[in-house]
Amino acid sequence: MEPQIKGNAPAGVAQKYTLSDRLGSQAQRYGILIALVVLCIVLSIVSDNFLSSRNIINVLRQTSINGILAIGMTFVILTRGIDLSVGSVVALAGVVSASFATTSASGFIPGAPYMPLIPLVIGVLTGVAMGALSGIAVARYAVPAFVATLGMLSAARGLTLIYAGGRPIPALTDGYRWMGTGDIIGIPIPIILFALVFIVSHFVLTRTRFGRHIYAVGGNPHAAKVSGLSVNRIRFCVYLISGALAGIAGMVLAARTGSALPQAGVAYELDAIAAVVIGGTSLAGGVGRVSGTVIGALLIGVMNNGLDLLGVESYYQQVIKGGLIVAAVMLDRSRRTES
Amino acid sequence: MGQLLLEATGFQKAFNGVPALKDGRFSLKAGSVHALCGGNGAGKSTFLKILMGIHLRDAGVLKRNGKEVVFDDPSVALANGISIIEQELSPVPSMSVAENIYLGREPTGFLGCIDFKAMNAQAQELLDGFNFGIRADTLMMDLTVAQTQLVEIAKALSYNAEVIIMDEPTSALGEAEADQLFAAIETLKSHQKGVIYVSHRLSEIFTICDSYTVLRDGSFVEAGTLEDIDKDRLINLIVGRPLVEEFIKENRAQDHDVLRVTDLRADRNVRDVNFTLRKGEILALYGLMGSGRSEIFDRLFGLSDETAGNIMIEGKPIKIDDPKAAIAAGLAYVTEDRKGSGLVLSGDVRENLCLATVDKMSPSGMMNSRAEAAAASGMIDKLKIKTASDRLGVSNLSGGNQQKVVLGKWFLTDPTILLLDEPTRGVDVGAKREIYRVMSDFASKGGSIIMISSETDEVLGMADRVIVMRDGRVAGEVDRAEMSAEKLLHLAA
């Protein structure tokens, strides 16, 4: 027989939260924000121009298009999806909407005698329509998001080239161009749009029923379904949102450039995904915030700007950006496995 | 008994400053099956993970055959003859049984090519040695859950380990497969191996184990041989207070039919299902694995493509083709797979509690966080959910408390009929009792429950009536007065 070992445990080990533990966990939570701040400090030291208000506005304006796309991408990725088509939709929406705002009508191109609001509505609707097609494929026909939107990436680019006849649509009206070049009390319109998109998206995701549904569907689609949520409808809707925001981004880009280029937006989906991932949204779905995405987009923007200011060639910038994306996710992973 | 295979003393481990294990002690002898007992959150999992080399202990001494060892990686533990059968299975479905067993250490022949013939022969020998009745060349995806579990067990045994850890090995097994497992354990014993056995099913522990160690709140409580104690005493040790009666049943079925099901079909060839459910009744669906119990629930809740058959609620025929319609009809469904289809593990307690009532709580489309918080904290109190806050991630809760969150989610929908599929699986005795209390209260207040359970004791303890399923058909119906374990098994097998 085994001996009976009896006894109670000694008093529990005192819980210790050391200061470094606490700093550590905060640093992990705000890691990307801290990285952004540190980068800004370093750049302001090494470059006199960085902190000038002109440069700051410049960075924000450059970031705004990717930022708007990345916010749409956040919705999609939160539901475990991906939208590879946004770059092509940017071009399509730009070209289609610009065709209603150009003074040189020809072929498909109806030309300018429209109220300034018409091209805007058409641009957004173009994005929504493309998003709807991807959404139907994913939600209704269970095509993997990667495949459905890869198809859209190709198809939308083709439609763009067909519609524009392969040529840029030039000579846009002033009203249209205001979207890219105008400002309100000194703040450029793209930045204002970016901010509005952020505020509305943040509100939708954190405060509304729809936002709650998105997190639930991404976190566990089975549990969401059993709990009575319309999983497919929610999946469909996120592609609509991504499409609509790609439409807005496409118009801002065309307006800023002064003409809508059918080759615009190539590979923009990659920067958008990068911003989402750097911002801490999990590709596995259900976890993430648009505020993180905005910081991720800013980090990419500031880095590009800083490297420009320092005179680093754009070829090198791509290498550095690639490293940053992987490093950000590595940091995120090690944090998750530790806790 | 044999020599000391493993001896652990003073194990400590904290996560983010929160101690999970404060004083873990354990010793295992060759030729013995040692039960490691404790409620959810007692520190068992942490203890096992240290033994397996997944976590590194903060303090404590581990001796293997008398020599002090540190396992800083699962491969080190394996090299030291410690192997584990995990609760969560991890097969490669597209590979054969033999390939799964020898994954990563396939026998090779000419030019390093895999010698499939030798591998299949070895695997078959291993499986036959334990009478598992599984062919080594079948694909994993063609096996039942129970067979998959047996293959995992064979895999753990194929390492020729001296110490085998089994963490809830029967949670997916029916009684017949469990018996196969117990026979395998007896074989291991006779080969002078040591088995560490973890299970919430106490009757199993008394069947197969010879000694026990109880942990509670991360600390060692008591160890000894099972011959010297009885079930009540063991429960007492695990929960830390005397437990008067295992089951709570105060409801009484009323003479009023709430649900009537006729000629129902469901997936997996379930057909001709007829039954009624009365107000205030707890009805059990009993049957072996694969007899079609859960398929009936899926069908009732609109999760099946099958639509044949009639469902009447309160005398009115009703069509249920998705969960939304089921919820609107007053049904609630606690699924068998808590993590797979019950909880959103990335969410917090509040979000999970409000998951099925999100729409009700946001009439304008805006979330009303005050209403949500009130609903959540009400449920936390009512079901005694142990959580630091309703904003805590639900993945941090113990199994029993997670199950209460799922129950709470459904109570918030104000259901009249509860479908409970294995409501106490993986739940410790303390929390089990509370779930029984909740069930009894719900039925006493006029609710009706259909419960699926593989534990015969639970069915006998809680059900007013049992419908026994066999091969997708109703094999019989037994009233509480005539219920016995023999009768149920006889009808089911």
HADDOCK unambig.tbl for C-alpha pairs under 7 A between the chains (distance, minus, plus):
assign (segid A and resid 2 and name CA) (segid B and resid 224 and name CA) 6.42 0.50 0.50
assign (segid A and resid 2 and name CA) (segid B and resid 225 and name CA) 6.60 0.50 0.50
assign (segid A and resid 3 and name CA) (segid B and resid 224 and name CA) 6.69 0.50 0.50
assign (segid A and resid 4 and name CA) (segid B and resid 223 and name CA) 6.09 0.50 0.50
assign (segid A and resid 4 and name CA) (segid B and resid 224 and name CA) 4.93 0.50 0.50
assign (segid A and resid 5 and name CA) (segid B and resid 222 and name CA) 6.08 0.50 0.50
assign (segid A and resid 5 and name CA) (segid B and resid 223 and name CA) 5.41 0.50 0.50
assign (segid A and resid 5 and name CA) (segid B and resid 224 and name CA) 6.63 0.50 0.50
assign (segid A and resid 6 and name CA) (segid B and resid 221 and name CA) 6.76 0.50 0.50
assign (segid A and resid 6 and name CA) (segid B and resid 222 and name CA) 4.88 0.50 0.50
assign (segid A and resid 6 and name CA) (segid B and resid 223 and name CA) 6.59 0.50 0.50
assign (segid A and resid 7 and name CA) (segid B and resid 221 and name CA) 6.12 0.50 0.50
assign (segid A and resid 7 and name CA) (segid B and resid 222 and name CA) 6.48 0.50 0.50
assign (segid A and resid 8 and name CA) (segid B and resid 220 and name CA) 6.57 0.50 0.50
assign (segid A and resid 8 and name CA) (segid B and resid 221 and name CA) 5.53 0.50 0.50
assign (segid A and resid 9 and name CA) (segid B and resid 23 and name CA) 6.05 0.50 0.50
assign (segid A and resid 9 and name CA) (segid B and resid 219 and name CA) 5.32 0.50 0.50
assign (segid A and resid 9 and name CA) (segid B and resid 220 and name CA) 5.86 0.50 0.50
assign (segid A and resid 9 and name CA) (segid B and resid 221 and name CA) 6.93 0.50 0.50
assign (segid A and resid 12 and name CA) (segid B and resid 22 and name CA) 5.95 0.50 0.50
assign (segid A and resid 13 and name CA) (segid B and resid 22 and name CA) 6.48 0.50 0.50
assign (segid A and resid 15 and name CA) (segid B and resid 17 and name CA) 5.71 0.50 0.50
assign (segid A and resid 15 and name CA) (segid B and resid 18 and name CA) 6.38 0.50 0.50
assign (segid A and resid 16 and name CA) (segid B and resid 17 and name CA) 5.72 0.50 0.50
assign (segid A and resid 17 and name CA) (segid B and resid 17 and name CA) 6.01 0.50 0.50
assign (segid A and resid 207 and name CA) (segid B and resid 366 and name CA) 5.91 0.50 0.50
assign (segid A and resid 207 and name CA) (segid B and resid 367 and name CA) 5.32 0.50 0.50
assign (segid A and resid 208 and name CA) (segid B and resid 365 and name CA) 5.68 0.50 0.50
assign (segid A and resid 208 and name CA) (segid B and resid 366 and name CA) 4.20 0.50 0.50
assign (segid A and resid 208 and name CA) (segid B and resid 367 and name CA) 4.91 0.50 0.50
assign (segid A and resid 209 and name CA) (segid B and resid 358 and name CA) 6.46 0.50 0.50
assign (segid A and resid 209 and name CA) (segid B and resid 359 and name CA) 6.68 0.50 0.50
assign (segid A and resid 209 and name CA) (segid B and resid 362 and name CA) 6.23 0.50 0.50
assign (segid A and resid 209 and name CA) (segid B and resid 365 and name CA) 5.24 0.50 0.50
assign (segid A and resid 209 and name CA) (segid B and resid 366 and name CA) 5.71 0.50 0.50
assign (segid A and resid 209 and name CA) (segid B and resid 367 and name CA) 5.56 0.50 0.50
assign (segid A and resid 216 and name CA) (segid B and resid 344 and name CA) 6.27 0.50 0.50
assign (segid A and resid 219 and name CA) (segid B and resid 344 and name CA) 5.30 0.50 0.50
assign (segid A and resid 219 and name CA) (segid B and resid 345 and name CA) 6.70 0.50 0.50
assign (segid A and resid 219 and name CA) (segid B and resid 346 and name CA) 5.64 0.50 0.50
assign (segid A and resid 220 and name CA) (segid B and resid 344 and name CA) 5.10 0.50 0.50
assign (segid A and resid 222 and name CA) (segid B and resid 340 and name CA) 6.78 0.50 0.50
assign (segid A and resid 222 and name CA) (segid B and resid 341 and name CA) 4.81 0.50 0.50
assign (segid A and resid 223 and name CA) (segid B and resid 340 and name CA) 6.97 0.50 0.50
assign (segid A and resid 223 and name CA) (segid B and resid 341 and name CA) 3.99 0.50 0.50
assign (segid A and resid 223 and name CA) (segid B and resid 342 and name CA) 4.91 0.50 0.50
assign (segid A and resid 223 and name CA) (segid B and resid 343 and name CA) 5.84 0.50 0.50
assign (segid A and resid 223 and name CA) (segid B and resid 344 and name CA) 6.48 0.50 0.50
assign (segid A and resid 226 and name CA) (segid B and resid 323 and name CA) 5.81 0.50 0.50
assign (segid A and resid 226 and name CA) (segid B and resid 341 and name CA) 6.93 0.50 0.50
assign (segid A and resid 227 and name CA) (segid B and resid 323 and name CA) 6.85 0.50 0.50
assign (segid A and resid 227 and name CA) (segid B and resid 355 and name CA) 6.51 0.50 0.50
assign (segid A and resid 227 and name CA) (segid B and resid 356 and name CA) 4.67 0.50 0.50
assign (segid A and resid 228 and name CA) (segid B and resid 323 and name CA) 4.89 0.50 0.50
assign (segid A and resid 228 and name CA) (segid B and resid 324 and name CA) 4.36 0.50 0.50
assign (segid A and resid 228 and name CA) (segid B and resid 356 and name CA) 6.27 0.50 0.50
assign (segid A and resid 286 and name CA) (segid B and resid 346 and name CA) 6.30 0.50 0.50
assign (segid A and resid 287 and name CA) (segid B and resid 346 and name CA) 6.65 0.50 0.50
assign (segid A and resid 339 and name CA) (segid B and resid 16 and name CA) 7.00 0.50 0.50
